[in-house]
């Protein structure tokens, strides 16, 4: 069972009412709020929410396990002097290392080609 946004909103509203009023004994609105909550939050609803959490956790794990491959463009040897080519290679190498570090910090597996 997948819960719709409307069902989740209803469950949230009922839970918030029960939280706000439920602790007040001998208060009719509190009793009604607690009853509404116990009628709304059934074992079926709890299992549906747990199923949703499991699906989302699985999807997150799948995404985290993926490897992103980046293919870098090569430089055109005819357009650079040796000094410019060395500078280009150095700057590109620094950029690649910074990019790899940022991706690793974000939990992204990265392969660089080129």
C-alpha positions as CSV (number, residue, x, y, z in Angstrom):
1,X,0.0,0.0,0.0
2,X,1.4,3.3,-1.0
3,X,0.1,6.3,0.9
4,X,-1.0,9.4,-1.0
5,X,0.0,12.9,-0.1
6,X,-3.5,13.5,1.1
7,X,-3.4,10.4,3.4
8,X,-0.1,11.5,4.8
9,X,-1.3,15.0,5.5
10,X,-4.4,13.6,7.2
11,X,-2.3,11.3,9.4
12,X,0.0,14.2,10.2
13,X,-2.9,16.4,11.2
14,X,-4.4,13.7,13.4
15,X,-1.1,13.0,15.0
16,X,-0.5,16.7,15.7
17,X,-3.9,17.0,17.3
18,X,-3.3,14.0,19.5
19,X,0.2,15.3,20.5
20,X,-1.2,18.7,21.4
21,X,-4.3,17.6,23.2
22,X,-3.7,14.0,24.1
23,X,-1.9,14.5,27.4
24,X,-4.8,16.5,28.9
25,X,-6.9,14.1,31.0
26,X,-10.6,14.6,31.4
27,X,-10.8,16.9,28.3
28,X,-13.2,15.8,25.7
29,X,-11.2,17.2,22.8
30,X,-8.2,15.3,24.0
31,X,-10.1,12.0,24.2
32,X,-11.5,12.6,20.7
33,X,-8.0,13.5,19.4
34,X,-6.6,10.3,20.9
35,X,-9.4,8.2,19.5
36,X,-9.0,9.8,16.0
37,X,-5.3,9.0,16.1
38,X,-5.8,5.4,17.2
39,X,-8.4,4.9,14.5
40,X,-6.2,6.5,11.8
41,X,-2.8,5.1,12.7
42,X,-3.6,1.4,12.2
43,X,-1.1,-1.5,11.8
44,X,-1.8,-1.3,8.1
45,X,-0.8,2.3,8.0
46,X,2.3,1.7,10.1
47,X,3.4,-1.1,7.8
48,X,2.8,1.1,4.7
49,X,5.0,3.8,6.2
50,X,7.7,1.3,7.0
51,X,7.5,-0.1,3.5
52,X,7.9,3.4,2.1
53,X,11.0,4.0,4.3
54,X,12.5,0.7,3.2
55,X,11.9,1.5,-0.5
56,X,13.5,5.0,-0.1
57,X,16.5,3.6,1.8
58,X,17.0,1.0,-0.9
59,X,16.8,3.7,-3.6
60,X,19.3,5.9,-1.7
61,X,21.7,2.9,-1.4
62,X,21.4,2.3,-5.2
63,X,22.1,5.9,-6.0
64,X,25.1,6.0,-3.6
65,X,26.5,2.8,-5.2
66,X,26.6,4.2,-8.7
67,X,29.8,5.4,-10.3
68,X,29.7,8.6,-12.3
69,X,32.1,8.6,-15.3
70,X,33.4,11.9,-16.6
71,X,35.3,12.1,-19.9
72,X,37.6,15.1,-20.1
73,X,38.3,16.7,-23.4
74,X,41.9,16.5,-24.5
75,X,43.9,19.6,-25.5
76,X,44.7,20.4,-29.1
77,X,48.5,20.2,-29.4
78,X,48.5,22.5,-32.4
79,X,47.0,25.4,-30.4
80,X,49.5,25.5,-27.5
81,X,53.2,26.1,-27.1
82,X,55.0,23.7,-24.8
83,X,54.8,26.1,-21.9
84,X,51.1,26.7,-22.5
85,X,50.5,22.9,-22.8
86,X,52.3,22.3,-19.5
87,X,50.2,25.1,-17.8
88,X,47.0,23.6,-19.3
89,X,47.9,20.1,-18.0
90,X,48.8,21.4,-14.6
91,X,45.5,23.4,-14.2
92,X,43.5,20.5,-15.6
93,X,45.1,18.1,-13.1
94,X,44.4,20.4,-10.2
95,X,40.8,20.8,-11.3
96,X,40.3,17.1,-11.6
97,X,41.7,16.5,-8.1
98,X,39.5,19.2,-6.6
99,X,36.5,17.7,-8.4
100,X,37.3,14.2,-7.2
101,X,37.7,15.5,-3.6
102,X,34.3,17.3,-3.8
103,X,32.6,14.2,-5.2
104,X,34.1,11.9,-2.6
105,X,33.0,14.3,0.2
106,X,29.5,14.1,-1.2
107,X,29.6,10.3,-1.4
108,X,29.8,10.2,-5.2
109,X,32.0,7.5,-6.8
110,X,33.8,9.0,-9.7
111,X,35.8,7.7,-12.6
112,X,37.7,10.2,-14.7
113,X,38.6,9.4,-18.3
114,X,40.8,11.4,-20.7
